[in-house]
Amino acid sequence: MVHLRTVFAVCLIFIAQTAQAATLLRDPDIENALHRLARPILQAAGLPANLPVLIVEDGRLNAFVIDRNAIFLNSGLVMRTATAAELQFVIAHEAAHIANGHITRRRLNAEHSANMARLGVALGIAAAAGSGNPQAGAGVALGAANSAQRALYGHTRAEESSADQTAIRWMALAGLDTQGAISLMQVFRGQEHLAATRMDPYARSHPLSRDRLRRLEALAESYGSSDGVGAEDRYWYERAKGKLSAFLREPRWTESRAAESPARDIERMRLAVVRHRRSDWQGAVALMDQVLAERPGDAFYHELKGQILLEGRQFSAAEAAYRRAADLAPQDALILASLGHAMVVQGGDARLRAALPVLERARALDYRNGKVMRDLGSAYAQLGQPGMAALSVAERHALAGRAKDARIQAERAAGLLPQGSPAWQRAQDVLNATKDEG
């Protein structure tokens, strides 16, 4: 079965009673839509406008933050929401945990965890590689090393009340419908009476009591219901949810519901994904051409066409589609990564040399994408640059939390690269972050 392009999240994220590998669903269209939905909230909060909102492939209902660098939403929670306002409340609530200092307080009381320490190492390496600042990376690693499962499930009722109040205030300031908080929380009503093993993760990590629900209702009523919720928010919400469900649910489910989409382009996009998953490449491309006739300047629809062509092994056509997408969205790291990949799989020295700056730009914009490091390693190796190839492989291992393998490759890279060069320094960053690994 064809899924959204996936990349392993840095090492292990605690989203259940035992640690498990978490998989991020990286899709530029979905992340763009979530960014648009989050933007007014982040602006009201005074948080960075580019704070990523990322999807974790997990059918259970949950959302969480690990640090100040991203908000994570489970795919199951996104698909369970019914309106843009419900999803925006989740984003606002998690952003409030960041802004209100709850993460820091949890870390101060968290017990040491070896798994969380490894997560810290991976995050630290990634931050150092992405920012060029090894001190920043060490800070991330140190902070995460003092966290554990409790850092995600250690919410107190006081923290939840504080986050609720902050989130609803931000939504009101942004002109969003605060009633989304109430309709979402009704989904979790009664969860506190279930055994912990039967609760949704969101209910375990975000304790919901009758008193909390009453306070939420009073808060929402005090700020009033906004008329500022527009068609644009609904469009991007339905586009993100529609694409996510088209890739994750059974094709027949999507076929039976695609006509409910609020816009014709979303309906056709969802049906194109269905045909894509059934290996009907020509039918999928034909539908995407209809979508692009309606929205020719939409970078993310060009990107989806590129994905369909690439996985249909139409490499040259895929490169052209990705290049058009990159022309329209030159700062989108995932689109640049896909363009670079389409170039690498075709090979040839000229194309590989042209792919390097594209992939390096993607790496600089987003250090989370291990597939960029994979393609960089392949391109550098084919071009006879073993030092850069080893560095790329080292950074890919580091991103996945494989510290021992990262160190082996970083040592090789350091011995091949010019001492003192920026690439050599990146290898040193990996070595410094993995110095305790044999």
C-alpha positions as CSV (number, residue, x, y, z in Angstrom):
1,M,0.0,0.0,0.0
2,V,1.2,3.5,-0.9
3,H,1.5,5.9,2.1
4,L,2.6,9.4,2.5
5,R,6.3,9.8,2.4
6,T,7.5,9.0,5.9
7,V,10.6,9.7,7.9
8,F,11.5,8.4,11.4
9,A,11.2,11.0,14.1
10,V,14.4,11.7,15.9
11,C,15.0,8.6,18.0
12,L,12.2,7.6,20.4
13,I,9.2,9.7,21.4
14,F,7.1,8.6,24.3
15,I,3.5,8.4,23.2
16,A,2.5,5.3,25.0
17,Q,3.2,3.6,28.3
18,T,6.3,2.0,26.8
19,A,8.6,3.7,24.4
20,Q,8.0,3.1,20.7
21,A,9.4,4.4,17.4
22,A,7.4,7.3,16.1
23,T,7.0,8.0,12.5
24,L,6.4,11.5,11.1
25,L,4.2,11.9,8.1
26,R,6.0,14.6,6.1
27,D,3.9,16.1,3.4
28,P,4.4,19.7,2.2
29,D,0.7,20.3,1.4
30,I,-0.5,19.1,4.8
31,E,2.2,21.0,6.6
32,N,1.4,24.2,4.6
33,A,-2.3,23.8,5.5
34,L,-1.5,23.3,9.2
35,H,0.8,26.3,9.1
36,R,-2.0,28.5,7.7
37,L,-4.4,27.3,10.5
38,A,-1.8,27.8,13.2
39,R,-0.5,31.2,11.9
40,P,-3.1,33.5,13.6
41,I,-2.7,31.6,16.9
42,L,1.1,31.8,16.8
43,Q,0.9,35.5,16.0
44,A,-1.5,36.1,18.9
45,A,0.8,34.1,21.2
46,G,4.0,35.9,20.1
47,L,5.6,32.6,19.2
48,P,7.7,32.1,16.0
49,A,5.5,32.1,12.9
50,N,7.5,29.2,11.5
51,L,6.9,26.9,14.5
52,P,6.2,23.5,12.8
53,V,3.0,21.6,13.3
54,L,3.9,18.0,12.4
55,I,1.8,14.8,12.0
56,V,2.7,11.6,13.8
57,E,1.4,8.4,12.2
58,D,-0.7,7.1,15.0
59,G,-4.4,6.4,14.9
60,R,-4.9,7.2,18.6
61,L,-6.2,10.5,19.7
62,N,-3.3,12.6,21.0
63,A,-1.2,15.8,20.6
64,F,1.9,16.8,22.5
65,V,5.0,18.9,22.6
66,I,8.5,17.8,23.5
67,D,10.3,21.1,23.5
68,R,9.8,24.6,22.0
69,N,10.7,23.5,18.5
70,A,7.5,21.8,17.2
71,I,3.9,20.8,18.0
72,F,3.0,17.1,17.2
73,L,-0.5,16.0,16.3
74,N,-1.4,12.3,15.9
75,S,-3.0,11.5,12.6
76,G,-5.9,9.9,14.4
77,L,-6.7,13.2,16.3
78,V,-6.6,15.2,13.1
79,M,-9.0,12.9,11.4
80,R,-11.3,12.8,14.4
81,T,-11.8,16.6,14.5
82,A,-14.9,17.9,12.8
83,T,-14.0,21.6,12.2
84,A,-11.1,23.9,11.7
85,A,-11.8,25.5,15.1
86,E,-11.5,22.2,16.9
87,L,-8.0,21.5,15.3
88,Q,-7.0,25.1,16.0
89,F,-7.9,24.7,19.7
90,V,-5.6,21.7,19.9
91,I,-2.8,23.7,18.3
92,A,-3.4,26.6,20.6
93,H,-3.5,24.4,23.7
94,E,-0.2,22.8,22.9
95,A,1.3,26.2,22.0
96,A,0.2,27.4,25.4
97,H,2.1,24.6,27.1
98,I,5.2,26.0,25.4
99,A,4.5,29.7,26.1
100,N,3.4,29.1,29.7
101,G,6.7,27.3,30.6
102,H,5.1,23.9,31.4
103,I,7.8,21.9,29.5
104,T,10.5,23.5,31.6
105,R,8.7,22.7,34.9
106,R,8.1,19.1,33.9
107,R,11.8,18.7,33.0
108,L,12.9,20.0,36.5
109,N,10.9,17.1,38.1
110,A,11.4,14.4,35.5
111,E,13.3,11.3,36.3
112,H,16.3,10.4,34.1
113,S,15.5,8.1,31.2
114,A,18.1,6.4,29.0
115,N,15.8,6.4,26.1
116,M,14.9,10.1,26.5
117,A,18.7,10.8,26.8
118,R,19.2,9.2,23.4
119,L,16.4,11.3,22.1
120,G,18.2,14.3,23.5
121,V,21.4,13.3,21.7
122,A,19.6,12.9,18.4
123,L,17.9,16.3,18.8
124,G,21.2,17.9,19.8
125,I,23.0,16.6,16.8
126,A,20.2,17.7,14.5
127,A,20.0,21.2,16.0
128,A,23.8,21.6,15.7
129,A,23.8,20.4,12.1
130,G,20.8,22.5,11.2
131,S,22.0,25.7,12.9
132,G,25.8,25.4,12.7
133,N,25.8,26.1,16.4
134,P,27.1,23.1,18.4
135,Q,26.4,24.9,21.7
136,A,22.8,25.2,20.8
137,G,22.8,21.5,20.0
138,A,24.3,20.6,23.3
139,G,21.7,22.6,25.1
140,V,18.9,20.7,23.4
141,A,20.5,17.4,24.2
142,L,21.0,18.4,27.9
143,G,17.4,19.6,28.2
144,A,16.0,16.4,26.7
145,A,18.3,14.1,28.6
146,N,16.5,15.2,31.8
147,S,13.1,14.4,30.4
148,A,11.1,11.1,30.3
149,Q,7.7,9.7,29.7
150,R,6.5,11.9,32.5
151,A,7.4,14.9,30.3
152,L,4.6,14.1,28.0
153,Y,2.1,12.6,30.4
154,G,2.9,14.6,33.5
155,H,0.3,17.3,32.9
156,T,-1.4,18.6,36.0
157,R,-5.0,19.9,36.1
158,A,-3.5,23.3,36.9
159,E,-1.4,23.2,33.8
160,E,-4.4,22.1,31.7
161,S,-6.6,24.9,33.1
162,S,-3.8,27.4,32.4
163,A,-3.3,26.1,28.8
164,D,-7.1,26.2,28.2
165,Q,-7.4,29.8,29.3
166,T,-4.4,30.9,27.3
167,A,-5.5,29.0,24.2
168,I,-9.0,30.4,24.2
169,R,-7.7,33.9,24.8
170,W,-5.4,33.5,21.8
171,M,-8.2,32.1,19.6
172,A,-10.4,35.1,20.6
173,L,-7.6,37.5,19.8
174,A,-7.2,35.8,16.4
175,G,-10.9,36.0,15.6
176,L,-11.3,32.2,15.7
177,D,-14.4,30.4,17.0
178,T,-13.8,29.5,20.7
179,Q,-16.7,27.0,20.6
180,G,-14.3,24.6,18.8
181,A,-12.8,23.9,22.2
182,I,-16.1,22.7,23.6
183,S,-17.1,20.5,20.7
184,L,-13.7,18.9,20.7
185,M,-13.7,18.2,24.5
186,Q,-17.1,16.6,24.3
187,V,-15.4,13.8,22.4
188,F,-13.3,13.0,25.5
189,R,-16.2,13.4,28.0
190,G,-16.4,10.5,30.3
191,Q,-12.9,9.3,29.6
192,E,-11.8,9.8,33.2
193,H,-14.2,7.0,34.3
194,L,-12.3,4.4,32.1
195,A,-9.4,2.3,33.1
196,A,-6.1,3.9,32.0
197,T,-5.5,1.2,29.4
198,R,-8.8,2.0,27.7
199,M,-8.4,5.8,27.7
200,D,-7.4,7.7,24.6
201,P,-3.8,9.0,25.0
202,Y,-5.1,12.6,24.9
203,A,-7.4,11.9,27.8
204,R,-4.5,10.4,29.8
205,S,-2.1,13.2,29.0
206,H,-4.7,16.0,29.2
207,P,-6.9,15.2,32.3
208,L,-10.5,16.1,31.7
209,S,-12.9,16.6,34.6
210,R,-16.4,18.0,34.7
211,D,-15.0,21.0,36.4
212,R,-12.5,21.6,33.7
213,L,-15.2,21.2,31.0
214,R,-17.4,23.7,32.9
215,R,-14.5,26.2,33.1
216,L,-13.9,25.7,29.4
217,E,-17.5,26.4,28.6
218,A,-17.5,29.5,30.8
219,L,-14.3,30.8,29.1
220,A,-15.6,30.2,25.6
221,E,-18.9,31.9,26.5
222,S,-17.1,34.9,28.1
223,Y,-15.1,35.5,24.9
224,G,-18.1,34.8,22.7
225,S,-18.5,33.1,19.4
226,S,-16.6,34.7,16.5
227,D,-18.1,35.4,13.1
228,G,-14.5,35.8,11.8
229,V,-14.1,32.1,10.9
230,G,-14.0,32.2,7.1
231,A,-14.1,29.9,4.2
232,E,-10.3,30.0,3.9
233,D,-9.8,28.2,7.2
234,R,-12.4,25.6,6.3
235,Y,-10.7,25.1,2.9
236,W,-7.3,24.4,4.3
237,Y,-8.6,22.3,7.1
238,E,-10.6,20.1,4.7
239,R,-7.6,19.9,2.3
240,A,-5.2,18.7,5.0
241,K,-7.7,16.3,6.5
242,G,-8.9,15.1,3.1
243,K,-5.4,14.4,1.8
244,L,-4.3,12.7,5.1
245,S,-7.4,10.4,5.1
246,A,-7.0,9.7,1.4
247,F,-3.6,8.2,2.1
248,L,-4.4,6.5,5.4
249,R,-8.0,5.2,5.0
250,E,-9.2,2.5,2.7
251,P,-9.7,3.8,-0.9
252,R,-13.4,2.8,-0.9
253,W,-14.0,5.0,2.1
254,T,-12.5,8.0,0.3
255,E,-14.5,7.3,-2.9
256,S,-17.7,7.3,-0.9
257,R,-17.0,10.6,0.7
258,A,-14.9,12.6,-1.7
259,A,-18.0,14.4,-3.0
260,E,-18.5,15.9,0.5
261,S,-15.3,18.0,0.0
262,P,-16.0,21.8,0.1
263,A,-14.1,22.5,-3.1
264,R,-13.9,20.6,-6.4
265,D,-10.1,20.6,-6.4
266,I,-10.0,18.9,-3.0
267,E,-12.5,16.2,-4.3
268,R,-10.4,15.6,-7.4
269,M,-7.2,15.5,-5.4
270,R,-8.6,12.9,-3.0
271,L,-9.7,10.7,-5.9
272,A,-6.3,11.2,-7.6
273,V,-4.7,9.8,-4.4
274,V,-7.1,6.8,-4.6
275,R,-6.1,6.0,-8.1
276,H,-2.4,6.6,-7.2
277,R,-2.7,4.0,-4.4
278,R,-4.3,1.5,-6.8
279,S,-1.3,2.0,-9.2
280,D,-3.5,3.7,-11.8
281,W,-0.8,6.3,-12.5
282,Q,-2.4,7.6,-15.7
283,G,-5.8,8.1,-14.1
284,A,-4.2,9.8,-11.1
285,V,-2.2,12.2,-13.3
286,A,-5.3,13.0,-15.4
287,L,-7.2,14.0,-12.3
288,M,-4.2,16.1,-11.1
289,D,-4.1,17.9,-14.5
290,Q,-7.8,18.8,-13.9
291,V,-6.9,20.2,-10.5
292,L,-4.0,22.2,-11.9
293,A,-6.1,23.6,-14.7
294,E,-8.2,25.1,-11.9
295,R,-5.2,26.1,-9.6
296,P,-2.2,26.4,-11.9
297,G,-0.1,28.4,-9.4
298,D,-0.6,25.9,-6.5
299,A,2.9,24.5,-5.7
300,F,1.6,21.7,-3.6
301,Y,-0.6,20.2,-6.3
302,H,2.4,20.3,-8.6
303,E,4.3,18.5,-5.9
304,L,1.6,15.8,-5.6
305,K,1.7,15.3,-9.3
306,G,5.4,14.9,-9.1
307,Q,5.0,12.2,-6.4
308,I,2.5,10.3,-8.5
309,L,4.9,10.4,-11.5
310,L,7.9,9.5,-9.5
311,E,6.3,6.5,-7.9
312,G,5.0,5.6,-11.4
313,R,8.7,5.6,-12.5
314,Q,8.2,8.5,-14.8
315,F,11.3,10.2,-13.5
316,S,11.9,12.9,-16.0
317,A,8.3,14.1,-15.9
318,A,8.4,13.9,-12.1
319,E,11.5,16.1,-12.0
320,A,9.6,18.7,-14.2
321,A,6.6,18.7,-11.9
322,Y,8.8,19.1,-8.8
323,R,10.8,21.8,-10.5
324,R,7.6,23.8,-11.2
325,A,6.6,23.3,-7.5
326,A,10.0,24.5,-6.4
327,D,9.7,27.6,-8.6
328,L,6.4,28.4,-6.9
329,A,7.6,27.6,-3.4
330,P,11.4,28.1,-3.3
331,Q,11.6,28.0,0.5
332,D,9.7,24.8,1.0
333,A,12.2,22.2,2.2
334,L,10.1,19.1,1.5
335,I,9.5,20.2,-2.1
336,L,13.2,20.9,-2.6
337,A,14.0,17.5,-1.1
338,S,11.6,15.8,-3.6
339,L,13.1,17.7,-6.5
340,G,16.6,16.6,-5.4
341,H,15.5,13.0,-5.0
342,A,14.0,12.9,-8.5
343,M,17.3,14.2,-9.8
344,V,19.4,11.7,-7.9
345,V,17.4,8.6,-8.9
346,Q,18.0,9.5,-12.6
347,G,21.8,9.8,-12.0
348,G,24.4,11.2,-14.4
349,D,27.2,13.4,-13.2
350,A,25.7,16.7,-14.5
351,R,22.3,16.0,-12.9
352,L,23.9,14.9,-9.7
353,R,26.0,18.0,-9.5
354,A,22.9,20.1,-10.1
355,A,21.1,18.2,-7.3
356,L,23.6,18.9,-4.6
357,P,22.7,22.6,-4.0
358,V,19.0,21.7,-4.1
359,L,19.5,19.0,-1.5
360,E,21.9,21.1,0.6
361,R,19.3,23.9,0.6
362,A,16.6,21.5,1.7
363,R,18.9,20.2,4.6
364,A,19.6,23.8,5.7
365,L,15.9,24.6,5.8
366,D,14.7,21.5,7.6
367,Y,17.1,19.2,9.5
368,R,14.4,16.7,10.3
369,N,14.3,15.0,6.9
370,G,16.7,12.0,7.0
371,K,15.9,11.2,3.3
372,V,17.7,14.4,2.3
373,M,20.8,13.0,4.0
374,R,20.3,9.7,2.2
375,D,20.2,11.4,-1.2
376,L,23.1,13.6,-0.4
377,G,25.1,10.6,0.6
378,S,24.2,8.9,-2.6
379,A,25.0,11.9,-4.8
380,Y,28.3,12.6,-3.1
381,A,29.4,9.0,-3.3
382,Q,28.6,8.8,-7.0
383,L,30.5,12.0,-7.6
384,G,33.6,10.6,-5.9
385,Q,33.4,12.8,-2.7
386,P,33.7,10.1,0.0
387,G,34.2,12.6,2.8
388,M,30.9,14.4,2.2
389,A,29.2,11.1,1.6
390,A,30.3,9.8,5.0
391,L,29.2,13.1,6.6
392,S,25.8,12.8,5.1
393,V,25.4,9.2,6.3
394,A,26.6,10.3,9.8
395,E,24.0,13.0,10.0
396,R,21.3,10.6,8.8
397,H,22.3,8.1,11.5
398,A,22.3,10.8,14.1
399,L,18.9,12.0,13.1
400,A,17.5,8.5,13.6
401,G,19.2,8.2,17.0
402,R,21.8,5.6,15.9
403,A,24.6,7.3,17.8
404,K,27.2,4.5,17.4
405,D,26.8,4.3,13.6
406,A,26.8,8.1,13.4
407,R,30.1,8.3,15.3
408,I,31.8,5.7,13.0
409,Q,30.8,7.6,9.9
410,A,31.7,11.0,11.4
411,E,35.2,9.7,12.2
412,R,35.6,8.6,8.6
413,A,34.3,12.0,7.4
414,A,36.6,13.9,9.7
415,G,39.6,12.0,8.3
416,L,38.7,12.8,4.7
417,L,37.5,16.4,4.9
418,P,39.8,19.4,5.0
419,Q,40.5,20.2,8.6
420,G,38.7,23.4,9.7
421,S,36.3,23.4,6.8
422,P,32.5,23.9,7.5
423,A,31.9,20.2,6.6
424,W,34.7,19.1,8.9
425,Q,33.2,21.1,11.7
426,R,29.8,19.4,11.1
427,A,31.6,16.1,11.5
428,Q,33.1,17.3,14.8
429,D,29.6,18.3,16.0
430,V,28.4,14.7,15.5
431,L,31.6,13.4,17.2
432,N,31.1,15.7,20.2
433,A,27.4,14.7,20.6
434,T,28.3,11.0,20.4
435,K,31.5,11.0,22.4
436,D,30.2,8.5,25.0
437,E,29.4,6.0,22.3
438,G,31.9,3.3,21.7
